[in-house]
Amino acid sequence: MQLAVPGVKKEDFKVELDQDRLTISGERKLSKETGNDHFRSIETQYGSFSRTFVLPDDIDGKKIEAKYEDGILRVIVPKDEKKLLKTIKVA
């Protein structure tokens, strides 16, 4: 899964797994300063976000990985090969 979150530092993310729920949360902190000799303007924006996903039963929670690069948070959620559905041939 991929989430577009530009302007957020990777230290500001929190990725948690609680049983079958994967929660991705964080806080965006932006500050922009402009001005010249006569005036100065500082704009500050703060905002928190959180998103929870219910994962299927065949997920291997120990192997979940998260990588943040170029404003994209990629969360890799692998399946547990032991829990995959097997088709049983009827004889």
Order of alpha helices (4+ residues) and beta strands (2+ residues): beta-beta-beta-beta-beta-beta
